């Protein structure tokens, strides 16, 4: 299982959501 990869994707999605909320 590659949780590290998933975690990186979740972090990216979270950052994207944060940016969308700020915009």
HELIX and SHEET records of a PDB file:
HELIX    1   1 UNK A    3  UNK A   22  1                                  20    
END                                                                             
